[in-house]
Amino acid sequence: MPRRPEERRSISTSRGTPPRVAVLWNPANAVFQVQMVRETEAAARSADVELRMFEARDAEEIDAAFATIATERVGALNVLTDPVFIAHGTRIAALATKNRLPSVSGIRAYAEAGGLMASFGAPRSMSTRS
């Protein structure tokens, strides 16, 4: 059931403008990434957060995305789960740190590589039967 506007929690800044969050996503992984983008956009709408979407398919595009992110005045970075981002997690975490961006991902290895945090479910060992 949707909340009434007066009941909805907002993470707006003190000036009343919604915070901006950069989202790194891979359009080459269309089916999975498009679903994650939709879910991210829905969550942002409900939290009154403005998203800035940045595409990256490889290391070169990750660097280019960060060059643009640095000029966008965003307050945080969300790295969507993708094999390319897993392979370049250390690079992404270092670029986020260099740009002083708190960053999150659904990839545990991203947090281990230096990202601020990862949100993930129970360990795989808990989901298998003996």
C-alpha positions in Angstrom: 0.0 0.0 0.0 1.6 3.3 -1.0 2.2 5.8 1.7 0.6 9.2 1.8 3.1 12.0 1.0 3.1 13.2 4.6 3.9 9.7 5.8 6.7 9.0 3.4 10.2 9.4 4.7 12.5 11.6 2.7 16.2 11.8 2.6 16.2 15.3 1.1 18.9 17.8 2.0 18.3 20.7 4.3 17.7 22.9 1.3 14.7 20.8 0.3 16.3 19.5 -2.9 16.5 15.7 -3.5 20.0 14.3 -3.2 21.7 13.0 -6.4 23.0 9.5 -6.6 25.1 8.2 -9.5 24.2 4.8 -10.8 26.8 2.7 -12.7 25.2 0.2 -15.0 26.1 -2.0 -18.0 23.7 -1.8 -20.9 25.5 -4.7 -22.6 23.9 -7.0 -20.0 20.4 -5.8 -21.1 17.9 -8.2 -19.5 19.4 -8.3 -16.0 20.6 -4.7 -15.9 17.3 -3.2 -17.2 15.4 -5.0 -14.4 17.9 -3.6 -11.8 17.6 -0.1 -13.3 13.8 -0.3 -13.0 14.0 -1.4 -9.4 16.6 1.3 -8.6 14.5 4.0 -10.2 11.4 2.9 -8.3 13.3 2.9 -5.0 14.7 6.4 -5.8 11.2 7.8 -6.6 9.8 6.5 -3.3 12.8 8.0 -1.4 12.8 11.3 -3.3 16.3 10.7 -4.7 17.4 12.0 -8.1 19.4 9.4 -10.1 22.1 10.1 -12.6 22.6 7.1 -14.8 26.1 6.2 -16.2 26.8 3.4 -18.7 29.9 1.4 -18.6 30.7 -1.8 -20.6 34.5 -2.1 -19.9 37.4 -0.5 -18.0 37.7 2.4 -20.5 34.0 3.3 -20.1 34.3 3.0 -16.3 37.0 5.6 -16.4 34.9 7.8 -18.7 31.9 7.5 -16.5 33.9 8.6 -13.5 35.3 11.6 -15.4 31.6 12.7 -15.9 30.5 11.7 -12.4 33.1 14.0 -11.0 31.4 17.0 -12.7 27.8 16.0 -11.7 27.8 17.0 -8.1 26.4 13.7 -6.9 26.5 12.6 -3.2 26.9 8.8 -3.6 27.4 6.0 -6.1 25.4 2.8 -6.6 27.2 0.1 -8.6 24.7 -2.3 -10.0 25.6 -6.0 -10.0 27.4 -7.0 -13.2 30.3 -9.3 -14.1 32.2 -6.4 -15.6 31.9 -4.5 -12.4 33.0 -7.5 -10.4 36.1 -7.8 -12.5 36.9 -4.1 -12.1 35.7 -3.8 -8.5 39.0 -2.6 -7.1 39.3 0.0 -9.9 35.7 1.3 -9.3 36.2 1.4 -5.5 39.5 3.4 -6.0 37.8 5.8 -8.4 34.9 6.3 -5.9 37.4 7.0 -3.1 39.4 9.4 -5.3 36.2 11.3 -6.0 35.1 11.2 -2.3 32.0 9.3 -3.1 30.4 6.8 -0.7 29.5 3.8 -2.8 27.4 0.7 -2.5 26.9 -2.4 -4.5 25.2 -5.7 -4.3 28.6 -7.4 -4.8 30.3 -8.6 -1.7 33.7 -8.5 -3.4 33.1 -4.8 -4.0 33.1 -4.0 -0.3 36.1 -6.2 0.1 37.8 -4.2 -2.7 37.3 -1.0 -0.8 33.7 0.1 -1.6 31.8 1.5 1.3 29.4 -1.4 1.6 27.6 -4.2 -0.2 24.1 -5.2 0.3 23.6 -8.9 -0.2 21.6 -11.8 1.0 22.5 -14.8 3.0 25.7 -16.7 2.1 25.3 -19.3 -0.6 26.2 -22.0 1.9 23.0 -21.2 3.7 20.9 -21.7 0.6 22.2 -25.2 -0.3 20.9 -28.5 1.1 23.2 -31.1 2.4 
